[in-house]
């Protein structure tokens, strides 16, 4: 029985932008409209819904716009946390508008509300000493060096395989969703909530009082897990562009994981079976959700959302 | 007695950015911190608070960043409604963080929540036939003509007094705050809410179902009035950089209006006593609030907020 059960859904990059697209509003909004049809199915089935989403390409574009604005018009560029807040505003707007439109079309009068969300990370998180998350475009050595002159605080890493330099930022572990109480209030009152977009705006709490933004990017699935756990959701669904977690992914002996206990998956994760940049954080988020008391975590392909919920698709992680 | 009374406060441009500043995050956040001290006084006095704010210089900068991003990096620029959503995200983030910090410092454990807010306007609003609201910077004729080539849909007007061309957009009349129910739910649950930033994201409802963004800017005081009226606020306070509404402002015989009935002020407004670009919409918003059943509308200077609430400063419009 689904009535009243709360599901947190984490939308992957393909829910907003598809391969080969340049990132125009029209492209992104069309993708969000398609995504909304899958999400609306869940609402129609009676579930309460909280939606979170990535913002990788979007914050990349935002940072470049700030850089270009500085160079062309001398407009001061914003720090990364503030750019993240910008993407939450615009992506949330797209989702709340497209999903409400879709629901109205189906005769369901529910509002979708975007809450600008900060996520608390630990000031002493080792990630701050080791920026590792690439953001934005690839640069030549010359472009990189010029950027370094304008923004001396930027850290770059060379990607030899793809031939170029990319800016890297810290990716600290999310601890607490600052706005969790308001999100819960809205969910309980029957609203669908978009929250913690792009992994949330990363903040630290200095002396336990002064919240301050930091230049970092939080993994959106790990932040989504915190959101799901803190809200007491029964299920946490990570949607992406593959139909589940695989062992030996991309190799001849690849094997999809159907249903698995969190303890078993934790063992496989610790053995290094999942690549850190892509499936790794999703698997870790799924494991953590069960360890934090969740009933089921699912990793599935976006268009299979309904099948995944009904147990016919995706990787299902259970206690 | 103020316990539980709801006040909607509309912050003017000077709450975010001050004359001569270039618009860096540090400048804006410092201003927001100062503003938060005035707002926190109201919370400490026991009032429930909903905050709205302008975004003129911010959306101007955002539009220029999108233009620069297109020229330098070929990143598709977003329409104006989407740029407005971006500014709601970042300005809301600043207010929610600074005000919660200030409240915590005073021992008050209240959360400040930013709701991405759409405002419904009429598709047939005459403003769409007559774009009049200037946005962004001044251009030379050559720059303007080049922009026209890139964005043929842009409309420009010459400002002969200040010597240059500016983009103008429609400024339709706000009708309904789309997210009003969620805002009300949050306020009733004890949250302080930031909503309808920059006058809200302007949308029209096509055939009463399909909500769609439009390229326009809504006056933030008129939108704030709709917010205050729809939430059933008892008071609506418009904060700006002058200490009230004046007759013959700037002339030797200027006279500040202290306390006035809405019907009297309506007469003065209709006679054209208040300039359309600045005090006009504030006076109109104040009049409308009383006509819509509000108890008191106040126009006051930001730093006089507490005095204004207690009747010692500002222009007070009453039934």
Interface residues (C-beta under 8 A of the other chain):
Chain A: X22 X23 X24 X25 X27 X61 X62 X64 X65 X66 X67 X68 X69 X71 X72 X73 X74 X75 X76 X78 X79 X81 X82 X83 X85 X86 X87 X88 X89 X90 X92 X93 X94 X96 X97 X100 X101 X104 X105 X111 X113 X114 X115 X116 X118 X137 X178 X179 X181 X182 X185 X186 X189 X191 X201 X203 X209 X210 X211 X212 X213
Chain B: X22 X23 X24 X25 X27 X61 X62 X64 X65 X66 X67 X68 X69 X71 X72 X73 X74 X75 X76 X78 X79 X81 X82 X83 X85 X86 X87 X88 X89 X90 X92 X93 X94 X96 X97 X100 X101 X104 X105 X111 X113 X114 X115 X116 X118 X137 X178 X179 X181 X182 X185 X186 X189 X191 X201 X203 X209 X210 X211 X212 X213
